[in-house]
């Protein structure tokens, strides 16, 4: 296996740590501007071409994410062929129709925008990397428990890398879309042959980015007091089964896709 170096000229030496003075807000404020403006859209300008350099810059950010055991268990497949994008989009549109027929009552997004997304990156991982994390390897009940946790470590690692890519894309001025509905084996079988992905490799996400086709808008966010707990969990923010079911039934559809300014 050959290790390759990105074509982008990266000036920062990887062996050095360059953090600001503790409490210095300059970089934090710049990062927060990027994070607040990392906005999801589901339809992009179809005639825009992403420069190869931008793919490399974005995936360079992904490369520096933290991972369990520093295993870095991620692989990224950049898709530029319009016919392949269309075939992947067709799978998701079919999934969208299936959910409607199955009366899943989930406000599924319109997946047709995948076909014309300028930036199209398939996120993959080899689940065998779970063996790099704490496991016993004897197929005991305790070993199966550790393997379950190892899968969480792997997925968290790949998610951290993918989020880094999203932030890098936003920092370059792009809107993004994180497509996660691909855990089903049918999705794996549909996409692996299109991209030459070995059977041992799992497709975990699709990361899309580009200029938006229409003006984007911010989604609703919980206020910080609803998520921040000091020293102990604040029971005021614990939801009973009934409260959670009520939120899903009556609130979820209002906050998933609506403009934050229009959420009542």
C-alpha positions as CSV (number, residue, x, y, z in Angstrom):
1,X,0.0,0.0,0.0
2,X,1.4,3.4,-1.0
3,X,1.1,6.4,1.2
4,X,0.5,9.6,-0.7
5,X,1.0,13.2,0.3
6,X,-1.7,15.8,-0.5
7,X,-0.9,18.1,-3.4
8,X,-1.9,21.1,-1.3
9,X,1.1,23.1,0.1
10,X,0.5,22.8,3.8
11,X,2.8,25.3,5.6
12,X,2.2,24.2,9.2
13,X,4.7,21.5,10.4
14,X,2.7,18.5,11.7
15,X,5.1,17.9,14.6
16,X,4.4,21.3,16.1
17,X,1.5,22.4,18.3
18,X,0.5,26.0,17.7
19,X,-2.3,27.1,20.1
20,X,-3.1,30.6,21.2
21,X,-2.6,31.9,24.7
22,X,-5.3,30.4,27.0
23,X,-8.3,32.7,26.9
24,X,-7.4,34.5,23.7
25,X,-10.7,34.8,21.8
26,X,-9.4,35.5,18.3
27,X,-9.3,32.0,17.0
28,X,-12.3,30.9,19.0
29,X,-14.5,33.7,17.6
30,X,-13.4,32.9,14.0
31,X,-14.2,29.2,14.7
32,X,-17.6,30.1,16.1
33,X,-18.4,32.2,13.0
34,X,-17.7,29.1,10.9
35,X,-19.7,26.8,13.2
36,X,-22.7,29.1,13.3
37,X,-22.7,29.3,9.5
38,X,-22.2,25.6,8.8
39,X,-25.7,25.4,7.4
40,X,-27.3,22.4,5.7
41,X,-28.9,22.8,2.3
42,X,-30.4,20.0,0.2
43,X,-30.1,21.6,-3.2
44,X,-26.9,23.1,-4.7
45,X,-25.9,25.0,-7.8
46,X,-25.6,22.2,-10.3
47,X,-23.3,24.0,-12.7
48,X,-20.6,24.7,-10.1
49,X,-17.3,22.7,-10.2
50,X,-15.4,22.2,-7.0
51,X,-11.6,22.7,-7.6
52,X,-9.6,19.6,-6.7
53,X,-7.6,21.8,-4.3
54,X,-10.8,22.4,-2.2
55,X,-11.4,18.7,-1.9
56,X,-7.8,18.3,-0.7
57,X,-8.1,21.2,1.8
58,X,-11.3,19.8,3.2
59,X,-10.0,16.3,3.6
60,X,-6.8,17.6,5.1
61,X,-8.9,19.0,7.9
62,X,-10.7,15.6,8.2
63,X,-7.3,13.9,8.4
64,X,-6.4,15.8,11.6
65,X,-9.5,14.6,13.6
66,X,-9.0,12.6,16.8
67,X,-9.6,8.9,16.8
68,X,-9.6,6.0,19.2
69,X,-6.1,4.5,19.4
70,X,-5.1,7.0,16.8
71,X,-6.3,4.4,14.3
72,X,-7.7,7.0,11.9
73,X,-10.2,4.5,10.6
74,X,-11.6,6.6,7.8
75,X,-11.5,6.6,4.0
76,X,-13.0,9.2,1.7
77,X,-14.1,8.6,-1.9
78,X,-14.6,11.8,-3.9
79,X,-17.3,11.2,-6.5
80,X,-17.0,13.4,-9.6
81,X,-18.8,11.2,-12.2
82,X,-22.4,12.6,-12.7
83,X,-23.7,9.2,-13.7
84,X,-22.5,7.7,-10.4
85,X,-24.0,10.6,-8.4
86,X,-27.3,10.0,-10.2
87,X,-27.3,6.3,-9.4
88,X,-26.6,6.9,-5.8
89,X,-29.3,9.6,-5.7
90,X,-31.7,7.1,-7.3
91,X,-31.2,4.7,-4.4
92,X,-32.0,7.4,-1.9
93,X,-35.1,8.6,-3.7
94,X,-36.3,5.0,-3.7
95,X,-35.7,4.9,0.0
96,X,-37.6,8.1,0.4
97,X,-40.6,6.5,-1.4
98,X,-40.3,3.3,0.7
99,X,-40.5,5.3,3.9
100,X,-43.7,7.0,2.7
101,X,-45.3,3.7,1.7
102,X,-44.3,2.2,5.0
103,X,-46.0,5.0,6.8
104,X,-42.8,5.6,8.9
105,X,-44.1,9.1,9.8
106,X,-40.6,10.5,9.5
107,X,-40.2,13.8,7.7
108,X,-37.7,12.4,5.2
109,X,-35.8,15.0,3.2
110,X,-35.9,15.3,-0.6
111,X,-32.9,13.3,-1.7
112,X,-33.0,14.4,-5.4
113,X,-30.4,17.0,-4.6
114,X,-27.7,14.4,-4.3
115,X,-27.6,14.0,-8.1
116,X,-26.3,17.5,-8.7
117,X,-24.2,18.2,-5.6
118,X,-20.9,19.7,-6.8
119,X,-19.0,18.3,-3.8
120,X,-19.8,14.6,-3.3
121,X,-17.7,12.6,-0.8
122,X,-18.6,9.1,0.4
123,X,-17.3,8.4,3.9
124,X,-16.1,4.8,4.6
125,X,-14.5,2.7,7.3
126,X,-13.3,-0.8,7.8
127,X,-15.1,-2.2,10.8
128,X,-12.2,-4.5,11.4
129,X,-10.5,-1.5,13.0
130,X,-12.6,-2.3,16.1
131,X,-9.9,-4.8,16.9
132,X,-7.5,-1.8,17.6
133,X,-9.6,-0.8,20.6
134,X,-10.0,-2.5,24.0
135,X,-11.3,-6.0,23.2
136,X,-10.6,-9.5,24.7
137,X,-10.7,-11.4,21.4
138,X,-12.1,-14.6,23.0
139,X,-15.7,-14.3,21.8
140,X,-16.9,-14.3,25.4
141,X,-19.9,-12.4,26.6
142,X,-17.5,-9.8,28.1
143,X,-15.7,-9.6,24.8
144,X,-18.9,-9.0,22.9
145,X,-19.6,-6.1,25.3
146,X,-16.2,-4.6,24.6
147,X,-16.7,-5.1,20.8
148,X,-20.0,-3.2,21.1
149,X,-18.2,-0.3,22.7
150,X,-15.4,-0.6,20.1
151,X,-17.9,0.0,17.4
152,X,-19.0,3.2,19.2
153,X,-15.4,4.3,19.3
154,X,-15.0,3.7,15.6
155,X,-18.2,5.5,14.7
156,X,-17.3,8.4,17.0
157,X,-13.9,8.6,15.4
158,X,-15.3,8.7,11.8
159,X,-17.9,11.3,12.9
160,X,-15.2,13.5,14.3
161,X,-13.3,13.4,11.1
162,X,-16.5,14.0,9.0
163,X,-17.4,17.0,11.2
164,X,-13.9,18.4,10.6
165,X,-14.5,18.2,6.9
166,X,-17.9,20.0,7.3
167,X,-16.3,22.8,9.2
168,X,-13.5,23.1,6.6
169,X,-16.0,23.3,3.8
170,X,-18.0,26.0,5.7
171,X,-14.7,27.9,6.3
172,X,-14.2,27.9,2.5
173,X,-17.7,29.3,2.0
174,X,-19.7,26.2,1.1
175,X,-23.0,25.0,2.4
176,X,-23.1,21.3,3.3
177,X,-25.3,18.3,3.7
178,X,-24.6,15.3,5.9
179,X,-26.4,12.2,4.6
180,X,-26.6,9.5,7.2
181,X,-29.5,7.2,6.1
182,X,-27.2,4.4,4.7
183,X,-26.9,1.8,7.5
184,X,-29.0,-0.7,5.7
185,X,-27.3,-3.6,4.0
186,X,-29.2,-2.7,0.8
187,X,-27.5,0.7,0.7
188,X,-24.1,-1.0,1.1
189,X,-24.8,-3.4,-1.8
190,X,-26.1,-0.5,-4.0
191,X,-23.1,1.7,-3.5
192,X,-20.1,-0.5,-3.1
193,X,-20.0,-1.8,-6.8
194,X,-20.4,1.8,-8.1
195,X,-17.3,2.9,-6.3
196,X,-15.2,-0.3,-6.3
197,X,-15.4,-0.5,-2.5
198,X,-14.4,-3.9,-1.1
199,X,-17.0,-5.9,0.8
200,X,-15.0,-5.4,4.1
201,X,-15.5,-1.7,3.9
202,X,-18.7,0.0,5.2
203,X,-20.2,3.1,3.7
204,X,-21.1,5.2,6.7
205,X,-22.1,8.7,5.4
206,X,-22.2,10.9,2.4
207,X,-20.8,14.4,2.7
208,X,-22.1,16.9,0.2
209,X,-21.2,20.5,-0.3
210,X,-21.4,23.4,-2.7
211,X,-23.0,26.8,-3.3
212,X,-26.7,26.7,-2.4
213,X,-29.4,26.8,-5.1
214,X,-31.4,29.2,-2.9
215,X,-30.7,31.4,0.1
216,X,-29.9,29.1,3.1
217,X,-31.3,29.6,6.6
218,X,-30.4,28.5,10.1
219,X,-32.1,25.7,11.9
220,X,-33.3,25.9,15.5
221,X,-30.8,25.2,18.3
222,X,-31.5,24.4,21.9
223,X,-30.5,27.2,24.3
224,X,-27.3,26.5,26.2
225,X,-29.1,26.2,29.5
226,X,-31.0,23.2,28.2
227,X,-27.8,21.2,27.5
228,X,-25.2,22.5,30.1
229,X,-25.1,20.8,33.5
230,X,-22.8,21.9,36.2
231,X,-21.3,19.1,38.4
232,X,-24.5,17.0,38.2
233,X,-27.2,16.3,35.7
234,X,-30.0,18.8,36.1
235,X,-33.2,16.7,36.3
236,X,-35.3,19.7,35.1
237,X,-34.1,18.8,31.6
238,X,-34.7,15.0,31.8
239,X,-37.6,13.9,29.5
240,X,-39.9,11.1,30.5
241,X,-40.9,8.5,27.9
242,X,-44.2,10.4,27.5
243,X,-42.5,13.8,27.1
244,X,-40.1,12.4,24.5
245,X,-42.9,10.7,22.5
246,X,-44.8,14.0,22.6
247,X,-41.8,15.9,21.3
248,X,-41.3,13.5,18.5
249,X,-45.0,13.5,17.6
250,X,-45.7,17.3,17.9
251,X,-42.4,19.1,17.7
252,X,-39.9,17.1,15.6
253,X,-41.4,18.1,12.3
254,X,-41.3,21.8,13.3
255,X,-37.6,21.9,14.0
256,X,-36.0,19.5,11.5
257,X,-36.1,21.6,8.4
258,X,-37.8,25.0,9.2
259,X,-36.1,28.3,9.4
260,X,-35.2,29.0,13.1
261,X,-36.9,32.4,12.9
262,X,-40.1,30.6,12.0
263,X,-40.1,28.0,14.7
264,X,-42.9,28.7,17.3
